[in-house]
Amino acid sequence: MPRAAKGAARRQSKVRWFKKAKGNRGARRTQWGRIKETVYRAGVYAYEHRRLVKRDYRKLWILRVSAACKMRGINYSRFIHGLKLANIIINRKMLSEIAIADPQGFDLIVEQAKAAIEADAKQAA
């Protein structure tokens, strides 16, 4: 009697792969070999792009904060340096939100950063 080679388990496994390949065109959703390549490659891209999204958002926040700083007469790098000197710990996302939603609050933060830079310059001199 021949040995059964997986049977229902193989079909169930393939069905899972086929469901993941849904939405592709042509052979990429109908041929078993192409489906495995497609789904595997999609997983690799998904992994990589989850990290790229985080990178893109950080760039956006920095851009917004930089624009807000320029409007107040200080560049981004000096502003961040001033925040560190003033021991103000706010991440870029929150700084960006404050710059958009609460300009007066952002003005206060900028003033504190400028004051910290001036104090540091006086101390160094």
C-alpha positions as a Markdown table, in Angstrom:
| # | Residue | x | y | z |
|---|---|---|---|---|
| 1 | Met | 0.0 | 0.0 | 0.0 |
| 2 | Pro | 1.5 | 3.4 | -1.0 |
| 3 | Arg | 2.3 | 5.9 | 1.7 |
| 4 | Ala | 0.0 | 9.0 | 1.8 |
| 5 | Ala | 1.9 | 12.2 | 1.2 |
| 6 | Lys | 0.3 | 14.7 | 3.5 |
| 7 | Gly | -3.2 | 14.7 | 1.9 |
| 8 | Ala | -5.5 | 17.3 | 3.4 |
| 9 | Ala | -2.7 | 19.0 | 5.2 |
| 10 | Arg | -0.9 | 19.8 | 1.9 |
| 11 | Arg | -4.0 | 21.3 | 0.4 |
| 12 | Gln | -4.7 | 23.4 | 3.5 |
| 13 | Ser | -1.1 | 24.6 | 3.4 |
| 14 | Lys | -1.4 | 25.6 | -0.2 |
| 15 | Val | -4.7 | 27.3 | 0.4 |
| 16 | Arg | -3.0 | 29.6 | 3.0 |
| 17 | Trp | -0.3 | 30.5 | 0.4 |
| 18 | Phe | -3.0 | 31.1 | -2.3 |
| 19 | Lys | -4.9 | 33.5 | 0.0 |
| 20 | Lys | -1.7 | 35.5 | 0.7 |
| 21 | Ala | -1.2 | 35.8 | -3.1 |
| 22 | Lys | -4.7 | 37.2 | -3.7 |
| 23 | Gly | -4.6 | 40.5 | -5.6 |
| 24 | Asn | -1.7 | 39.6 | -7.9 |
| 25 | Arg | -2.1 | 39.2 | -11.6 |
| 26 | Gly | -1.7 | 36.2 | -13.9 |
| 27 | Ala | 0.7 | 33.5 | -12.8 |
| 28 | Arg | 1.5 | 35.3 | -9.6 |
| 29 | Arg | -1.8 | 34.1 | -8.2 |
| 30 | Thr | -2.4 | 30.9 | -10.1 |
| 31 | Gln | 0.9 | 28.9 | -10.4 |
| 32 | Trp | 2.2 | 27.3 | -7.2 |
| 33 | Gly | 5.9 | 28.0 | -7.8 |
| 34 | Arg | 5.2 | 31.7 | -8.7 |
| 35 | Ile | 3.0 | 32.1 | -5.7 |
| 36 | Lys | 5.7 | 31.0 | -3.3 |
| 37 | Glu | 8.2 | 33.4 | -4.9 |
| 38 | Thr | 5.6 | 36.2 | -4.8 |
| 39 | Val | 4.4 | 35.8 | -1.3 |
| 40 | Tyr | 8.0 | 35.3 | 0.1 |
| 41 | Arg | 9.2 | 38.5 | -1.8 |
| 42 | Ala | 6.1 | 40.4 | -0.5 |
| 43 | Gly | 7.1 | 39.5 | 3.0 |
| 44 | Val | 10.6 | 40.8 | 2.5 |
| 45 | Tyr | 9.3 | 44.1 | 1.2 |
| 46 | Ala | 6.8 | 44.4 | 4.0 |
| 47 | Tyr | 9.5 | 43.9 | 6.6 |
| 48 | Glu | 11.8 | 46.5 | 4.9 |
| 49 | His | 9.1 | 49.0 | 4.4 |
| 50 | Arg | 7.8 | 48.9 | 8.0 |
| 51 | Arg | 11.2 | 50.4 | 8.9 |
| 52 | Leu | 11.2 | 52.8 | 6.0 |
| 53 | Val | 7.8 | 54.2 | 7.1 |
| 54 | Lys | 9.4 | 55.1 | 10.5 |
| 55 | Arg | 12.3 | 56.8 | 8.8 |
| 56 | Asp | 10.0 | 58.8 | 6.5 |
| 57 | Tyr | 7.9 | 60.0 | 9.4 |
| 58 | Arg | 11.0 | 61.2 | 11.3 |
| 59 | Lys | 12.1 | 63.1 | 8.2 |
| 60 | Leu | 8.7 | 64.8 | 8.0 |
| 61 | Trp | 8.7 | 65.8 | 11.7 |
| 62 | Ile | 12.3 | 67.2 | 11.4 |
| 63 | Leu | 11.2 | 69.1 | 8.3 |
| 64 | Arg | 8.2 | 70.7 | 10.1 |
| 65 | Val | 10.3 | 71.6 | 13.1 |
| 66 | Ser | 13.0 | 73.1 | 10.9 |
| 67 | Ala | 10.5 | 75.3 | 9.1 |
| 68 | Ala | 9.0 | 76.4 | 12.4 |
| 69 | Cys | 12.4 | 77.3 | 13.7 |
| 70 | Lys | 13.4 | 79.3 | 10.6 |
| 71 | Met | 10.3 | 81.4 | 11.1 |
| 72 | Arg | 11.6 | 82.2 | 14.6 |
| 73 | Gly | 15.1 | 83.0 | 13.6 |
| 74 | Ile | 17.0 | 79.9 | 14.6 |
| 75 | Asn | 18.1 | 76.9 | 12.6 |
| 76 | Tyr | 17.1 | 73.4 | 13.4 |
| 77 | Ser | 20.5 | 72.1 | 14.7 |
| 78 | Arg | 21.0 | 75.0 | 17.0 |
| 79 | Phe | 17.4 | 74.6 | 18.3 |
| 80 | Ile | 18.0 | 70.9 | 19.1 |
| 81 | His | 21.3 | 71.8 | 20.7 |
| 82 | Gly | 19.6 | 74.4 | 22.8 |
| 83 | Leu | 16.9 | 71.9 | 23.9 |
| 84 | Lys | 19.6 | 69.6 | 25.1 |
| 85 | Leu | 21.4 | 72.3 | 27.0 |
| 86 | Ala | 18.1 | 73.4 | 28.6 |
| 87 | Asn | 17.3 | 69.7 | 29.5 |
| 88 | Ile | 14.0 | 69.8 | 27.6 |
| 89 | Ile | 13.3 | 66.3 | 26.5 |
| 90 | Ile | 10.6 | 66.3 | 23.8 |
| 91 | Asn | 10.7 | 64.0 | 20.8 |
| 92 | Arg | 10.5 | 65.3 | 17.2 |
| 93 | Lys | 6.9 | 64.1 | 16.7 |
| 94 | Met | 5.7 | 66.1 | 19.7 |
| 95 | Leu | 7.8 | 69.2 | 18.7 |
| 96 | Ser | 6.2 | 69.0 | 15.2 |
| 97 | Glu | 2.7 | 68.8 | 16.7 |
| 98 | Ile | 3.3 | 71.7 | 19.1 |
| 99 | Ala | 4.7 | 73.8 | 16.2 |
| 100 | Ile | 1.5 | 73.2 | 14.2 |
| 101 | Ala | -1.2 | 73.2 | 16.9 |
| 102 | Asp | 0.2 | 75.6 | 19.5 |
| 103 | Pro | 2.5 | 78.2 | 18.0 |
| 104 | Gln | 2.7 | 80.3 | 21.2 |
| 105 | Gly | 3.8 | 77.2 | 23.1 |
| 106 | Phe | 6.5 | 76.5 | 20.5 |
| 107 | Asp | 7.6 | 80.2 | 20.8 |
| 108 | Leu | 8.2 | 79.6 | 24.5 |
| 109 | Ile | 10.2 | 76.4 | 23.8 |
| 110 | Val | 12.3 | 78.3 | 21.2 |
| 111 | Glu | 13.0 | 81.1 | 23.7 |
| 112 | Gln | 14.2 | 78.6 | 26.3 |
| 113 | Ala | 16.5 | 76.9 | 23.8 |
| 114 | Lys | 17.9 | 80.3 | 22.7 |
| 115 | Ala | 18.4 | 81.3 | 26.4 |
| 116 | Ala | 20.2 | 78.0 | 27.1 |
| 117 | Ile | 22.5 | 78.6 | 24.1 |
| 118 | Glu | 23.3 | 82.1 | 25.2 |
| 119 | Ala | 24.0 | 80.9 | 28.8 |
| 120 | Asp | 26.3 | 78.2 | 27.5 |
| 121 | Ala | 28.2 | 80.8 | 25.3 |
| 122 | Lys | 28.7 | 83.1 | 28.3 |
| 123 | Gln | 29.9 | 80.2 | 30.4 |
| 124 | Ala | 32.4 | 79.2 | 27.8 |
| 125 | Ala | 33.7 | 82.7 | 27.4 |
